[in-house]
Amino acid sequence: MKAYSEDTIQTELKELKDWSFINDGIEKKFTFLDFTHALGFIVQVGVMAEKRNHHPELFNVYNKVTIRLTTHDAEGVTDKDIELAKAIEKLQ
C-alpha cells in the first residue's frame, strides 16, 4: 500500500473535522466530560481498529485523548488511516 502525497492528505482532511497532518500521520485531540467517558471512547476505537487490523496510537490524560493514525509499513498516511478516521468521527 502506497502512502498518500501531502496534497492528497490535505484534500482528505477537508472532510475530517479538526484532524491535522503531522510527521507522516494524522492526529486529532478529543476532550470528554471525564476519564470514564474518555476511556469508553478509547475502548470503542480499539474494537473498531482491531476489526480493521489497523491500530492507532492512543494517548490519554484524564479527559483528553489524542489519536494518531499512520500506516507504518507505508511510512505515511494511506486509505487505512483515512477510513479509520472517518469511522472514529461517527463515534462522536
LINNOR-V872757 format. One record per pair of residues at least 24 apart in sequence whose C-alpha atoms are under 10 Angstrom apart, sorted by the first residue. I is the first residue (numbers start at 1). J is the second residue. D is the distance in Angstrom with one decimal. If there is no record, write none. Layout:
i=I j=J d=D
i=I j=J d=D
This chain:
i=1 j=71 d=8.9
i=1 j=73 d=8.0
i=1 j=74 d=6.2
i=1 j=75 d=9.9
i=1 j=77 d=9.9
i=1 j=78 d=7.2
i=1 j=79 d=8.5
i=1 j=80 d=9.3
i=2 j=71 d=9.4
i=2 j=73 d=9.0
i=2 j=74 d=5.8
i=2 j=75 d=8.6
i=2 j=76 d=8.2
i=2 j=77 d=8.4
i=2 j=78 d=6.6
i=2 j=79 d=8.9
i=3 j=70 d=9.2
i=3 j=71 d=7.8
i=3 j=72 d=9.6
i=3 j=73 d=9.2
i=3 j=74 d=5.5
i=3 j=75 d=6.8
i=3 j=76 d=5.0
i=3 j=77 d=5.2
i=3 j=78 d=4.9
i=3 j=79 d=8.2
i=3 j=80 d=9.9
i=3 j=81 d=10.0
i=4 j=74 d=9.2
i=4 j=75 d=9.8
i=4 j=76 d=7.0
i=4 j=77 d=5.7
i=4 j=78 d=5.6
i=4 j=79 d=8.1
i=5 j=76 d=8.8
i=5 j=77 d=8.3
i=5 j=78 d=9.3
i=6 j=76 d=9.5
i=6 j=77 d=8.9
i=8 j=77 d=9.6
i=8 j=78 d=9.8
i=9 j=76 d=9.9
i=9 j=77 d=7.3
i=9 j=78 d=8.6
i=9 j=79 d=9.9
i=9 j=82 d=8.6
i=12 j=79 d=9.9
i=12 j=82 d=7.3
i=13 j=82 d=8.3
i=13 j=85 d=9.6
i=13 j=86 d=9.9
i=15 j=82 d=9.7
i=15 j=86 d=8.4
i=16 j=82 d=8.7
i=16 j=85 d=7.5
i=16 j=86 d=6.9
i=16 j=88 d=10.0
i=16 j=89 d=7.6
i=17 j=85 d=9.9
i=17 j=86 d=9.6
i=17 j=89 d=8.2
i=19 j=67 d=9.4
i=19 j=68 d=9.4
i=19 j=85 d=8.5
i=20 j=68 d=9.4
i=21 j=68 d=9.5
i=21 j=69 d=9.6
i=21 j=70 d=10.0
i=21 j=77 d=8.9
i=22 j=68 d=9.0
i=22 j=69 d=9.9
i=22 j=70 d=9.9
i=23 j=70 d=9.3
i=23 j=75 d=10.0
i=23 j=76 d=8.4
i=23 j=77 d=9.9
i=24 j=68 d=9.9
i=24 j=69 d=8.9
i=24 j=70 d=6.7
i=24 j=71 d=8.8
i=24 j=72 d=9.4
i=24 j=74 d=9.9
i=24 j=75 d=7.0
i=24 j=76 d=4.7
i=24 j=77 d=6.4
i=25 j=68 d=6.5
i=25 j=69 d=5.4
i=25 j=70 d=4.5
i=25 j=71 d=7.9
i=25 j=72 d=9.4
i=25 j=75 d=8.7
i=25 j=76 d=5.9
i=25 j=77 d=5.6
i=25 j=78 d=9.2
i=25 j=81 d=8.3
i=26 j=67 d=8.2
i=26 j=68 d=5.6
i=26 j=69 d=5.3
i=26 j=70 d=6.7
i=26 j=76 d=9.1
i=26 j=77 d=7.2
i=26 j=81 d=7.8
i=26 j=82 d=8.5
i=26 j=85 d=8.6
i=27 j=56 d=9.8
i=27 j=57 d=9.3
i=27 j=58 d=9.9
i=27 j=66 d=6.9
i=27 j=67 d=5.5
i=27 j=68 d=4.4
i=27 j=69 d=6.4
i=27 j=70 d=9.0
i=27 j=85 d=9.0
i=28 j=65 d=8.4
i=28 j=66 d=5.7
i=28 j=67 d=5.5
i=28 j=68 d=6.8
i=28 j=69 d=9.1
i=28 j=85 d=9.1
i=29 j=59 d=9.3
i=29 j=60 d=9.7
i=29 j=64 d=7.1
i=29 j=65 d=5.8
i=29 j=66 d=4.3
i=29 j=67 d=6.5
i=29 j=68 d=9.0
i=30 j=60 d=9.6
i=30 j=63 d=8.3
i=30 j=64 d=5.7
i=30 j=65 d=5.1
i=30 j=66 d=6.2
i=30 j=67 d=8.1
i=30 j=92 d=9.6
i=31 j=60 d=9.9
i=31 j=61 d=9.8
i=31 j=62 d=9.3
i=31 j=63 d=5.8
i=31 j=64 d=4.6
i=31 j=65 d=6.5
i=31 j=66 d=8.8
i=32 j=62 d=8.9
i=32 j=63 d=5.1
i=32 j=64 d=6.3
i=32 j=65 d=8.2
i=33 j=62 d=9.6
i=33 j=63 d=6.3
i=33 j=64 d=9.0
i=34 j=62 d=6.7
i=34 j=63 d=4.6
i=34 j=64 d=8.3
i=35 j=60 d=8.8
i=35 j=61 d=8.0
i=35 j=62 d=4.8
i=35 j=63 d=4.6
i=35 j=64 d=7.8
i=35 j=65 d=9.5
i=36 j=62 d=8.5
i=36 j=63 d=7.8
i=37 j=62 d=9.6
i=37 j=63 d=7.3
i=37 j=64 d=9.6
i=38 j=62 d=7.4
i=38 j=63 d=5.4
i=38 j=64 d=6.6
i=38 j=65 d=6.6
i=39 j=63 d=8.2
i=39 j=64 d=9.4
i=39 j=65 d=8.6
i=41 j=65 d=8.6
i=41 j=88 d=9.3
i=41 j=91 d=7.9
i=41 j=92 d=8.9
i=42 j=66 d=9.7
i=42 j=67 d=9.2
i=44 j=88 d=8.7
i=44 j=91 d=8.0
i=45 j=84 d=8.9
i=45 j=85 d=9.8
i=45 j=87 d=8.8
i=45 j=88 d=6.6
i=45 j=91 d=8.4
i=48 j=84 d=8.1
i=48 j=87 d=8.1
i=48 j=88 d=8.2
i=49 j=80 d=9.9
i=49 j=84 d=7.2
i=49 j=87 d=9.5
i=49 j=88 d=9.3
i=52 j=80 d=8.4
i=52 j=83 d=9.6
i=52 j=84 d=8.2
i=53 j=80 d=9.4
i=54 j=80 d=7.0
i=54 j=81 d=8.0
i=54 j=84 d=8.0
i=55 j=80 d=9.7
i=55 j=81 d=9.3
i=55 j=84 d=9.2
i=56 j=81 d=8.5
i=56 j=84 d=8.8
i=56 j=85 d=9.6
